[in-house]
Amino acid sequence: MVVPVVSVREVEVPVRTPYRLDLTAVVLRRLSTNAVDTFDGTTYRRLLGAPAAPTLLAVAQVAPDALRVRLEGPRVDDVDPAAVVRRMLGTDVSLAAFDVGARRVPWLAPLAAAARGVKPPRYPSLWETVVNSVVYQQVSLHAAGAILRRVIEHYAPAHEVGGVALRAFVPAEAILAADPPDLRALGLSINKVVTLKGVAQAIAAGALDEAALAALPTPALLSALVAHKGIGSWTAAVIALRGFARLDVFPMNDSGAVASLRALSGDPDLQPEPVIAALVPQQGMLYYHLLMARLAARGEITL
């Protein structure tokens, strides 16, 4: 199936420097097996909107302070390209506070310097944020990525773009209508099936409203999220960070993050609390730096 090109819109969007699209796209997509977000070394691409008739978003960095954003599809006039990349790719975020804090941590300073220009990404919707956060609960990075890919491939049709098959993110309506045994067969635990169906229903009913949540200060946002079945403190922190760009949050109850901290620092007994304290109020950026360090150690990226 080919994406129907009804119209094309292309604009140049300024970014706050330093800015690196390559690293920002990497931390947004997490893994090269991501079925929705793609990056070929030059251009970040994904499909937005309804899976059957989506809009193609393509972003390339054309200057240190500018991105070229291209939209193709049937409803490009419904999408504000500057707003989309501002949200998803952190184009206007200043990380001055994190930079100052990272220089206080000897083992973190070289990584932060090598990754200077990475910005905190956000998923384009609350639904996509919650699904990613829930699927990645209590399983390895690669196992969660494989499960999520199977779910997306099952419920969202492929569209060929430049010889690459892209899929829009699976909509809440599809998960709400899905039979639990089908979701279980794709690798989701019964608890995650119940959580995702509950969240889809809450969003449809307005009980989970992104605009209302975004207006809350971070402590109240976390409290509002954990009120929903299946969303614990770690998941709420990831949602706040990856869905609302709350950089004053670091997902503490994460054994993988603690292991990465200790491996990166060279101290097998390192406690995360002093490191987090040194990075306040932008300690959430440590989450992305640990992810980059893990990917670099596996040879998936070069810093």
C-alpha positions in Angstrom: 0.0 0.0 0.0 1.4 3.4 -0.9 0.7 6.6 1.1 -1.8 8.7 -1.0 -0.1 12.0 -1.7 -2.9 14.5 -1.8 -0.8 17.5 -1.0 2.7 18.5 0.2 3.8 21.1 2.7 7.4 22.0 3.5 8.7 24.5 6.0 11.9 25.3 7.7 11.7 25.4 11.5 14.3 27.1 13.7 15.9 25.2 16.6 17.6 26.2 19.8 21.3 25.4 19.5 23.2 23.2 20.1 20.9 20.7 18.4 21.4 17.2 17.0 18.5 15.6 15.2 20.4 12.3 14.9 20.7 11.7 18.7 17.2 13.2 19.4 15.7 10.8 16.9 17.6 7.9 18.5 16.3 8.5 22.0 12.8 9.0 20.7 12.8 5.6 18.8 14.8 3.7 21.4 15.6 0.8 19.0 16.4 0.3 15.3 13.5 -2.2 15.2 11.0 0.5 16.0 8.1 0.0 13.5 6.8 3.6 13.7 9.8 6.0 14.1 12.6 5.6 11.5 15.9 7.4 11.0 18.2 6.7 8.1 21.1 8.8 9.4 19.8 11.9 7.7 16.0 12.0 7.8 13.6 11.2 10.6 10.3 9.8 9.3 7.0 8.6 10.8 3.3 8.5 9.9 0.8 10.6 11.8 -2.9 10.3 12.1 -5.3 7.4 11.2 -3.4 4.3 10.1 -5.5 3.8 7.0 -4.8 7.3 5.6 -1.9 8.9 7.5 0.3 11.9 6.9 4.0 11.4 6.4 6.3 13.5 8.5 9.9 13.8 7.3 12.5 15.9 9.2 16.1 16.7 8.3 18.6 19.0 9.9 19.7 21.5 7.2 21.7 23.8 9.4 22.9 23.9 13.0 19.9 26.0 13.9 17.3 24.8 11.4 15.2 21.7 10.5 13.4 21.2 7.2 10.0 19.6 7.9 8.0 18.0 5.1 4.4 16.7 5.3 2.8 14.5 2.7 -0.7 13.2 2.8 -4.4 13.8 2.6 -4.7 16.2 5.6 -1.4 18.2 5.8 -3.3 21.4 6.4 -4.5 19.9 9.7 -1.0 19.6 11.0 1.2 22.4 12.3 4.7 21.3 11.4 6.4 23.7 13.8 4.2 22.5 16.7 4.8 18.8 15.8 8.6 19.0 15.8 8.6 21.4 18.8 6.8 18.7 20.8 8.3 15.5 19.4 11.9 16.7 18.8 12.4 19.3 21.6 13.4 22.1 19.2 13.1 24.9 21.7 14.4 23.2 24.9 17.3 24.7 26.8 19.4 22.2 28.7 21.7 24.7 30.4 20.9 23.4 33.9 21.6 19.8 32.9 24.9 20.8 31.3 26.0 22.6 34.5 25.0 19.6 36.6 26.7 17.0 34.3 30.0 18.8 34.6 29.8 18.1 38.4 29.8 14.4 37.8 33.2 13.3 36.5 32.1 10.1 34.8 29.0 11.7 33.2 30.7 14.8 31.9 32.4 13.1 28.9 29.1 11.4 27.8 27.2 14.7 28.2 29.8 16.5 26.1 29.8 13.8 23.4 26.0 14.0 23.3 25.7 17.7 23.4 22.8 18.8 21.2 20.5 15.9 22.1 17.0 17.2 23.1 14.3 15.5 25.2 11.7 14.0 22.7 8.0 13.5 23.4 5.6 11.1 21.9 2.9 12.8 19.8 0.0 11.7 22.0 -0.9 10.6 25.5 -2.1 7.3 24.2 1.2 6.5 22.5 3.1 7.6 25.6 1.1 5.3 27.9 1.3 2.3 25.5 5.1 2.6 25.3 5.5 3.0 29.0 3.2 0.1 29.9 4.7 -2.3 27.3 8.2 -1.6 28.6 7.3 -2.4 32.2 9.4 -5.1 33.8 10.9 -6.6 30.6 14.1 -5.9 28.7 14.5 -3.2 26.2 14.7 -5.6 23.3 11.9 -7.8 24.5 9.5 -4.9 24.9 10.5 -3.5 21.5 9.7 -6.8 19.9 6.3 -7.1 21.6 5.3 -3.6 20.7 6.4 -4.1 17.1 4.2 -7.2 16.8 1.2 -5.3 18.2 1.7 -2.4 15.7 2.2 -4.7 12.8 -0.9 -6.6 13.7 -3.2 -3.6 14.0 -1.7 -0.9 11.7 -1.3 -1.5 7.9 2.0 -0.9 6.2 2.6 2.0 3.8 5.6 2.0 1.5 7.6 5.2 1.7 10.8 5.2 -0.3 11.1 1.5 -0.3 10.6 1.3 3.5 7.4 0.0 5.1 6.1 2.5 7.7 3.2 2.1 10.0 1.2 4.7 12.0 0.9 4.0 15.7 -1.9 1.6 16.6 -5.0 3.7 17.7 -6.7 3.4 21.1 -9.8 2.2 19.3 -8.1 -0.8 17.9 -6.8 -2.0 21.3 -10.2 -1.3 22.9 -11.9 -3.5 20.3 -9.3 -6.2 20.4 -10.0 -9.6 21.9 -7.7 -10.1 25.0 -6.5 -13.6 23.7 -5.3 -11.9 20.5 -3.3 -9.3 22.5 -1.9 -12.1 24.7 -0.8 -14.0 21.7 1.3 -11.0 20.6 3.2 -11.1 23.9 1.3 -8.8 26.2 0.7 -10.0 29.7 -2.8 -10.2 31.0 -2.1 -7.3 33.4 -0.8 -5.1 30.5 -3.9 -6.0 28.4 -6.2 -4.9 31.2 -4.2 -1.7 31.7 -4.1 -0.7 28.1 -7.8 -1.4 27.6 -8.5 0.6 30.8 -6.4 3.5 29.6 -8.0 3.5 26.1 -11.5 3.5 27.8 -10.4 6.4 30.1 -9.1 8.5 27.2 -12.3 7.9 25.2 -14.4 8.8 28.2 -12.4 11.9 29.0 -11.2 10.6 32.4 -7.7 10.8 31.1 -7.4 14.2 29.4 -4.0 15.2 28.1 -4.6 19.0 28.2 -5.9 18.7 31.8 -2.9 16.6 32.8 -0.4 19.0 31.1 -1.7 21.9 33.2 -0.8 20.1 36.5 2.5 20.6 38.3 4.7 17.5 38.2 3.8 16.1 41.7 0.1 16.4 40.9 0.6 14.9 37.4 2.3 11.9 38.9 -0.5 11.5 41.4 -3.2 11.7 38.7 -1.4 9.1 36.6 -0.9 6.5 39.4 -4.7 6.7 40.2 -5.2 4.6 37.1 -5.0 0.8 37.5 -1.7 -0.6 36.1 0.2 2.7 36.3 2.7 2.6 39.1 5.3 5.1 40.2 7.9 4.0 37.6 5.4 4.0 34.7 4.0 7.4 35.8 7.5 8.9 35.9 8.2 7.6 32.3 4.9 9.0 31.1 5.7 12.4 32.7 9.2 12.4 31.1 8.5 11.0 27.7 5.0 12.3 27.2 5.0 15.6 29.0 8.7 16.5 28.9 8.9 16.9 32.7 12.7 16.9 33.0 12.4 17.2 36.8 11.5 13.5 36.9 13.9 10.5 36.8 12.3 7.0 36.8 14.1 5.8 40.0 12.6 2.3 40.4 14.4 1.0 37.4 17.0 -1.8 37.9 18.2 -1.3 34.3 18.9 2.4 34.9 20.8 1.6 38.2 22.8 -1.0 36.4 23.6 1.4 33.6 24.6 4.1 36.1 27.0 1.7 37.9 28.5 0.4 34.6 29.0 3.8 33.2 30.5 5.2 36.4 32.7 2.1 37.0 31.4 2.0 40.6 29.5 -1.3 41.3 28.1 0.2 44.5 27.1 3.6 43.2 23.9 4.9 44.6 21.8 7.0 42.2 20.5 9.6 44.6 23.6 11.8 44.7 23.8 11.8 41.0 20.2 12.7 40.6 20.6 15.5 43.1 23.5 17.0 41.2 21.4 17.2 38.0 18.2 18.8 39.5 16.1 20.4 38.0 16.8 18.6 34.7 17.6 15.1 36.1 15.3 13.5 33.5 18.0 14.0 30.8 20.1 11.4 32.6 17.5 8.8 31.5 18.2 9.6 27.8 22.0 9.7 28.4 21.9 6.3 30.0 19.9 5.0 27.0 22.5 6.4 24.6 25.3 4.9 26.6 23.6 1.4 26.4 23.0 1.7 22.7 26.6 2.9 22.1 27.9 -0.1 24.2 26.0 -2.4 21.9 27.4 -0.7 18.8 24.0 0.6 17.7 25.1 4.3 17.8 28.4 6.2 17.8 28.9 9.0 20.3 
